[in-house]
Amino acid sequence: MLGRVHILGVNQSLLDLTGAHNLEDFVANRSKFFVSMTEKTVFKLMDLIRDGGGHFEEETKIKSLSGEIKKVVVRLKYPAAPPYNSVAITMLDVTKQKESEQKIKESEEKQKTILQTLLEQVVILDPEGGILYINHVAPGFTKEELIGSNWLQWLHELDQAKAKEAIRQTLDSDVFYELQLRFFGADRKMSLFNIRMIPMPDASNQQVLVVATDITDRKKAEDELKHSTKQLRELTTHLQNVREEERKRIAREIHDELGQQLTAIKMDLAWINKKIPAESVITADQISFKSKMHNLMILVDGSNESVRKILNELRHGILEDNGLREAIEWQGNQFTEVTGVPLKFITSETTLILPEDIANCLFRLYQESLTNIARHAKATKVISSLTIKDDAIFLTIEDDGKGFDLNLLRSNKSFGILGMKERVLSLHGHFELLTEEGNGTKINIILPLKPYNIT
């Protein structure tokens, strides 16, 4: 049928499209080009020529002389004015366009599949909060119900203004925005979501992509953990107070009972010793007896010294009677006397009137730190300082010893350091341990002096 059509001329673009060299080459091979031309197209072409007028357009495929298949849009148009004896045929190569459209379609399908499989809820909003797209909906809702509705209406009324402002700022600033919002479900049960907003790169740049993650259970678990941690620290404080009171009670009993008994024994031994005659007039047995009495008095003196040491460990009279500064200075002197390591204590505080729990905490931590240095650090000098600033008290202990690997400390579960840290945290303070192998150790302790309320 196409043979009945006389081709008057073709342009260079059509020659390039088909691979023909010239008009004659195109005419000679025209039956090879229209590989997918339908009968409908052919008859329409004939109708146009016969009836004289109108136009027609169809997407089809042609095959170039090199064998390459290309997609084209064929347009047929009859002249609007006489003579009505020709038809203009144009062919537009849309191969690359169709390939791009196919890739876009495949990409959109992949994106749709990904969005549908995400656990997070993905929503696209217009500037007023209208829902343009949603990947999946909560139980009790349908997509038909949500698409076109206003996203803000599903929020807790106290969060609506905040969410509207977040949408505005996201569009205005063209940056990522994050916040937490409360939503009501179909059953009016409230859930907490973490919301991330970014502007959508659409033509008008007036759409917001929202990724919503339900954190209701996580928030509940966090709150329960915080409450549990608060209770544990309150328990730690209570146990520390009980421990200090028990120390005091035991110290009083040792002082009042054992101390007095040892003193009485020493007095009786001294009385007996005086009743023994001088060595020049006593027998050998009496000399031996007098030597035993002397040994007993030495043992009693040693027992009294041991009692004093025990009492100092249990109840620091110097801390209660003279305060924290004097107690720290005394402990430093004791440390140097026992270890031979010089300790420099720096403070500008002349009078320290502190709550008992804070004073006890700092002194016990100071003791524990010096004990650790004596046992493990192999230090040649120690520097400590005590200052008060901005309603907080700062205690620092630093040595030039061998230090240690903090990661190794964590893996070994050092309960001594953990106990120190928890003791500080129980008073709402800050504990910091700085160390590395070969470079000594530094402990920073900060305790607030004003009441601290946990919200």
Summary of the structure (lengths in Angstrom):
residues: 455
radius of gyration: 46.9
end to end distance: 89.1
largest distance: 167.8
contacts: 1200
relative contact order: 0.05
helix: 52%
strand: 21%
